[in-house]
Amino acid sequence: PPTMEFQSLLYGIDSLDLGLYVAWGSGWKRRLLDLDKKKQRARGKGGLLIKMPSGRDCIFLPGGKGQNYRYHIQFETYNLFIGKAAQPGSTPNVYLSISAKTLWLSGIETALAWITEDLKVIGGGLIQCVKVSRVDLCADFWIPGGLSYEFLRSHKITHSDKKKLHLGENDDVETYYVGDPKSPIELRIYNKGLEVKKGGTKLWFLDLWGRESTEGIWRIEFQLRRPALKQ
């Protein structure tokens, strides 16, 4: 960027979706009946609060994910989508989406330890294989003065011609997208400090950044889906 004072603050994985090949226990048919009852009860309430033996609370939601995953269980640390198959086939029968807060503060290994425990409780589930479905790789920088559209446009070298620009107050750049959201690769460059300040629920990033203010903090993020990961 034009300023020479910019500083690298943080880099890592911000989103991680995994396809899990899970072998359920011998009583899976009975468990399915119980899951269907919970799904029905959740429809009338918008969600059903459940306390796990581990002490972690979760919410059984009435929806699912597409046609393959009928059940949706939301934990504070991740979202779990479960299909009806007792044994995994050529595709995963469980889909796991780990929250950004869990990834940054607890780590992937801890999250997988939790999900391993929860799957055993839900239906004697045993993970046989894990396939990464989506990962967001990012780096955060402190950039005094921010980034302008002219700067981004003049330095863009990309295979994709699709781009989208979101402007904020005084026509300042807030988010710059390259690529389609559903494509194998999408690039996002955005004012992360502004996002954290507006929401107020991610102020824990300040400790990770080692800063007292959200001003001038920008994120460069690549969203990679399965075709790109496989390649």
Secondary structure in CASP SS format (residue, H / E / C, confidence):
PFRMAT SS
TARGET T0000
AUTHOR 0000-0000-0000
METHOD secondary structure of the structure
MODEL  1
P C 1.00
P C 1.00
T C 1.00
M C 1.00
E C 1.00
F C 1.00
Q E 1.00
S E 1.00
L E 1.00
L E 1.00
Y E 1.00
G E 1.00
I E 1.00
D E 1.00
S E 1.00
L E 1.00
D E 1.00
L E 1.00
G E 1.00
L E 1.00
Y E 1.00
V E 1.00
A E 1.00
W C 1.00
G C 1.00
S C 1.00
G C 1.00
W H 1.00
K H 1.00
R H 1.00
R H 1.00
L H 1.00
L H 1.00
D H 1.00
L H 1.00
D H 1.00
K H 1.00
K H 1.00
K H 1.00
Q H 1.00
R H 1.00
A H 1.00
R H 1.00
G H 1.00
K H 1.00
G C 1.00
G C 1.00
L E 1.00
L E 1.00
I E 1.00
K E 1.00
M C 1.00
P C 1.00
S C 1.00
G C 1.00
R C 1.00
D E 1.00
C E 1.00
I E 1.00
F E 1.00
L E 1.00
P C 1.00
G C 1.00
G C 1.00
K E 1.00
G C 1.00
Q C 1.00
N C 1.00
Y E 1.00
R C 1.00
Y E 1.00
H E 1.00
I E 1.00
Q E 1.00
F E 1.00
E C 1.00
T C 1.00
Y E 1.00
N E 1.00
L E 1.00
F E 1.00
I E 1.00
G C 1.00
K C 1.00
A C 1.00
A C 1.00
Q C 1.00
P C 1.00
G C 1.00
S C 1.00
T C 1.00
P C 1.00
N C 1.00
V E 1.00
Y E 1.00
L E 1.00
S E 1.00
I E 1.00
S C 1.00
A H 1.00
K H 1.00
T H 1.00
L H 1.00
W H 1.00
L H 1.00
S C 1.00
G C 1.00
I H 1.00
E H 1.00
T H 1.00
A H 1.00
L H 1.00
A H 1.00
W H 1.00
I H 1.00
T H 1.00
E H 1.00
D H 1.00
L H 1.00
K H 1.00
V H 1.00
I H 1.00
G H 1.00
G C 1.00
G C 1.00
L E 1.00
I E 1.00
Q E 1.00
C E 1.00
V E 1.00
K E 1.00
V E 1.00
S E 1.00
R E 1.00
V E 1.00
D E 1.00
L E 1.00
C E 1.00
A E 1.00
D E 1.00
F E 1.00
W E 1.00
I C 1.00
P C 1.00
G C 1.00
G C 1.00
L C 1.00
S C 1.00
Y H 1.00
E H 1.00
F H 1.00
L H 1.00
R H 1.00
S H 1.00
H H 1.00
K C 1.00
I C 1.00
T C 1.00
H C 1.00
S C 1.00
D C 1.00
K C 1.00
K E 1.00
K E 1.00
L E 1.00
H E 1.00
L E 1.00
G C 1.00
E H 1.00
N H 1.00
D H 1.00
D C 1.00
V E 1.00
E E 1.00
T E 1.00
Y E 1.00
Y E 1.00
V E 1.00
G C 1.00
D C 1.00
P C 1.00
K C 1.00
S C 1.00
P C 1.00
I E 1.00
E E 1.00
L E 1.00
R E 1.00
I E 1.00
Y E 1.00
N C 1.00
K H 1.00
G H 1.00
L H 1.00
E H 1.00
V H 1.00
K H 1.00
K H 1.00
G H 1.00
G C 1.00
T C 1.00
K C 1.00
L C 1.00
W C 1.00
F H 1.00
L H 1.00
D H 1.00
L H 1.00
W H 1.00
G C 1.00
R C 1.00
E C 1.00
S C 1.00
T C 1.00
E C 1.00
G C 1.00
I E 1.00
W E 1.00
R E 1.00
I E 1.00
E E 1.00
F E 1.00
Q E 1.00
L E 1.00
R E 1.00
R H 1.00
P H 1.00
A H 1.00
L H 1.00
K H 1.00
Q C 1.00
END
